[in-house]
Amino acid sequence: MSADTTLAFDASCHIFSGCGFPAPGLHTFLYEPMFSVGGFDFTKPMLLALLATVVIVAFFWAAFNKPKLVPGKVQMVGEAGYDFVRRGIVYEIIGKKDGEKYVPLMVSLFFFVWMLNLWSIIPLAQFPVTSLIAFPAGLALIVYVVWVSLTFKKHGFVGAWKNITGYDKSLGWVMPLVVVIEFFSNLIIRPFTHAVRLFANMFAGHLLIVMFTIASWYLMNGIGIAYGTVSFVMVIVMTLFELFIQAVQAYVFVLLASSYIQGALAESH
């Protein structure tokens, strides 16, 4: 829980004790700066994002710095993860020939998003960084810039606009409507939904876990203990479910990124 939530939560507050349920809200996602460097404030989510970068770089460095013909455990796990993204996502969506050069980007995105999500269930961290919209938005912006620049590089100025807007004379009288819809869908709605899909899932999942965690403690009084036990079981169930969702959201984020690049490379929209 955040610092603000901790301060607002009274450990002596239980059901039948005269205090209301301290429901989690937006304050659960607000953190006070932990320290400042050069006038720049660092919060817990920012530090977790930096730590995630260090963890991922250190892991792949350990896995591939001195690769062996007969891989050790770390190299084997690294190869499995890399190959999963390369063959299971990039090759399937973009194709082996065109997709190979984008594998490093997609592998980086997958493991970075996954690690940011995983902080939710790691002790002491206990916060999914992607539940703050700024982080998914920043990652979606990277994909957006790559997609747009690649589209113009591949098709030229006129061809890029045709690719983005779905321009096709064979559509007849509905073509202007299609062009307008595709323009707004691709250039405005696409990056928004790409970021919000990840953000909304992690935001909702974390909020549910926090709610059941607080409820478990709040109900620990009298007959409420029976309900508190059920709430605690729900914490475990939601945490296990969240583990699944965290991996799925990383997969979906990279899957969509690959599909956008595939669209940019395609001859027709």
PyMOL commands that set and color helices and strands:
alter all, ss='L'
color gray80, all
select helices_A, chain A and resi 3-8+26-29+44-64+73-93+96-121+129-131+134-165+169-218+224-265
alter helices_A, ss='H'
color red, helices_A
select strands_A, chain A and resi 35-37+40-42
alter strands_A, ss='S'
color yellow, strands_A
deselect
rebuild
show_as cartoon
